[in-house]
């Protein structure tokens, strides 16, 4: 009798695990959008899995909705405490760049757009509840009643937060995204111009109001403030190229878009760009080695 009971328990546990694993990629993508860190997202999703195994899953009518709620609440708690840490971070805090294949389903334009590096960076401007409402509504198309229950607010409040979040992001989000080919072409032209010090080409490639963000995390030397304006950005890159050797550049798929992985002075860095009106409007350089292990591990 006891043995049969154990086997039955094992079967239930196996079914619960199987059910969870079906949603794991989606849950990782959700947690990453909310946190901007895949390390933290993985911890949150693992915590959700442990909670799921302790739940009477036979009573859960919609596992996807249940798990999305659990992950959102855990991520929201994490995000609130992370904001304090990020305010004390040396220099600009940039999201962790993540290989596109690790980000879960991207079958809709909204899922792709909300995971683009530029969007995840912009989401840092929102309050944690605004960010949760925006991601749940925009990327996962959840109804307001479900979002309200998830974050512990009224539906009217959630609608306000969503419209406020869209307003905060609207002016800085490009309505028409370039094709992959255009993106790769601009990346390659930028790499060539920056590494050869071709100031005329850099001037043609960069918007007048271009901003370069650099995240060394206090572990690698990097600009401690954003470098703003075309002339300043050109001077910044010209100085880097004069001082440090750049090597081994390759195009990688990151956050649903092409980006560069290269080395400078022997140290790995991710370089992503945001394009507006056919020119580079934002440059993101992540040099903090803790945020690049997904790329550097596979490089060895």
N, C-alpha and C positions, 0 to 999 in steps of 0.2 A: 504493500500500500504506500509506504513512505517513499519507495523508489519511484513509483508511478507519479506521485505528487511532485517529486523533484524534477522528473522529466517534463511534467506539464509546466512547472515553473520555468524551466529552461526554455521551453518552446515559446512561452509568453515573452520571456526576456529577449529571445532571438527575434521574435516578430517586432517587438518594440524597437530593437536596435536597427533592424532592417527598415522599418518605417522612418526612423530618424535619419538614417544614412541617405535615404531618398531625398531628404530636404537639406542635408548638410551644405551642399554647394550654394543653394539659395540663401541659407541662413548666414553663411560666411560673407557672401556679397552684401547682405543687409547690414551686418555688424561692421563691416569695413566702411561702408558709406557713412555710418553713424559715427565712427571713431577715427577714420583716416589712418588706422594702424592695423595691419593684418595680424601682427603678434597678439594684440589685444583682442581682435576679433576671434582668433582661434581659442583664446582662453574663455571668452564669453560663450562661444558655441559649445565648448566642452562642458562648461558649467550647466548650460541648458540641457545637454545630453544627460548629465547626472540627475538633473531634476526630472527629466522625462522618464528615466528608468525607475524613479521612485513614485511615479504617478500611475493611477489606475487608468491605463490608456484605453481600456474598453469603454470608459465613460466619456472619452473625448470624441465628439462628432466630427470635428474638422481639425485634424492634426496640423495642417499647414498654418491655419489661423492661430491655433494654440501656440505653436512653436515660434511664430513670428512675434506674437505678443510677449512671450517669455524672453526672447533674445532682445527685443526692443527695450523692455524694462531694464534688463541687466546692462545693456549698452548705455542707456540713459544715465543710470547710476554711475557707471564708469566714466562717462563723458563729463559729468559734473565735477568729479575729483580730478580728472585729467586736465581740465582747464586751468586749475591752480598750478599744476606742474608745468604746463606749457607756457604760462606767463613768466615763469622763472627760467625758462630755457635760454641758453646762450645764443643770441641771434634769432633769426626767424625760424619758427617751427613749420616744417613742411610735411605733408602726408608721406607715408611710406609708399614708394612706387611698387606696384605689384604686377607680376606677369599676368597678361590678360586671361590665360587659361585657368588661373587660380581664383577668378572672381565670380564664379557661378554663372548662371544663365544670363545671356545678353541678347535675347532674341527680339526685344523691342527697342525702339529709338530711345525711349525714356530710360530704360535700364542701362543702355550704353552711355547716354548723356550724363546720367547722375554718377557714373563711375569714372568719367574722364578726369584726368589729373587736375585740370583747371577748376572743374566744378567741386571736386572734393576739397581743394584748397579754399575756394570761396565759401564752402559750408562752414568753415571755421569762424566766419563772421557772425553766424547765427547763435542764438541762445540754444542750449541743449534741447528744450522742448520744441522750438521752431525747427531745429534740424531734424528731429524725429518726425514731426508732422510733415515736413517737406518731403523727406525720403519715403515715408510710408504712403503718402498720397501720390507723389510724382512718379516714383520708380515702381511701386508695388500696387498702385491704383486701389488702395483700400478705402472703403466708405468711411465717412466721418464718424459714424457711430462706433465703428471698430477702433479707429484711431483714438477717439475720446476715451474709450475704456482702457486702451493700451497705456496711454500716458497719464490718465487720471485728470482729465480736463473736460469741460463741456464741449458739445459739438460746435456751438457758436464760437467758443474760444479757439477751437482747432481751425475753423474756417478763417478766422482773423489771423492766426499765426501763419497759416499757409499763404495767405495773400501778402502778409508782411514779409515773409521769407522770399517769396517770388519778387517782391518789390526790391528787396535788398540785393538780390542777385541779378535782376533783369539787366541793369545798365552794364554789367560786366560779362554777361554771357552772350556769346556770338550766336545769333539766330541761325545763320547758315554755316554749317561746318564744312571745311574743305574736304575734298576726297582724300583717300589714303595716298594716292599718287602725288597730289599737291603737297601733302604733309611731308612725305618722304623727300620730295624734290627740295622743299625749303630747308628741311633738316640738313640734307647733304650740302646744299649751297652755304648754309650758315657754318657748318663744320669746316668746310674748305676755306671760307673767307676768314673765319676766326683763327684757324691754325696757320694760315699764310699771312695774316695781318693785312688783308686786302680791305682797306678802309672805305674805298668807293663802293665795293660790293656790300659791305656791312651797312653802309648808309642806305643803300637801295633796299636792303632786306628788312630793316627794322623800322617800326612805327616811330614817329617823333616822341610819343609818350611811352615808349617801351620801358618795362621794369624787369630787372633781373633779381630773382630771389635765390639766396644761397644758404644751404643748411649744412653746417659742419658739426652741429651738436656739441661744440666745445671739444671735439675729438680730432677734428681736422681743421686747419686754418681756412676760414671763409669770411666773407664780408658780413659784419654783424648787423648791417642795416640793408634794406632793399636798395639797389642801385637804380635810380630813376632818370629817364631822359636819354635820348639817342646818343648824344655826345658823351655823356658819362658812361653809358654801357659800352660804347666802342672803346673808350679809354681804359675801362676796367678790363675788357677782354684782351686788348693790345698789351697791357701790363702783364697779364697772366701768361700769355704766349711768349713774351720776352723772357720771363723768369723760369717757366716750367715747360718740360717736354710733354707733349700730348701723344698718347699711343693707343693702338689697338681699338679704334672706334668701330662699333657695329650697331646696326639698327636692330632694336628689339621691340616686341609688342608689349606695351605697358598700359594698364588702365584703358584698354580698348583702342589704343592709338599707337602709331610708331613713335619711338623715342631713341635717343642715343645712349649707349653704354660705352664709356671710354675710361682712360686713365689719364691723370695729370700728375706729374711728379711721382709716378708709380702708384698713385692712390686711385681707387675706383670712384667713378661718379656717374650718376644718372643725369642726363640733360633732356628735359622735355620743353616743348614750345607750345604756346597758344597763338593761333593765327586769327587776325581780324583784317578784313579788307585786303587780303592777299599779302599782308606783311606780318612779321613777328611782333606781337604785342607784349607777350610775357615769356620770360625764360626762367625755367625752374632747374636749379642744379642741387642735387642731393649728394653730399659728400660724406655724411655721417655713416660710418661703416655698419653700425647697428641696423640701419634701414636698407642696406644693400645686400644682406646675406643671401636672399633668394637668387640673386644674380651671381654673386661672387662664388657661392658654393658650387653652382653648376659650371662655373668657368674653370674650376680646378679639376 
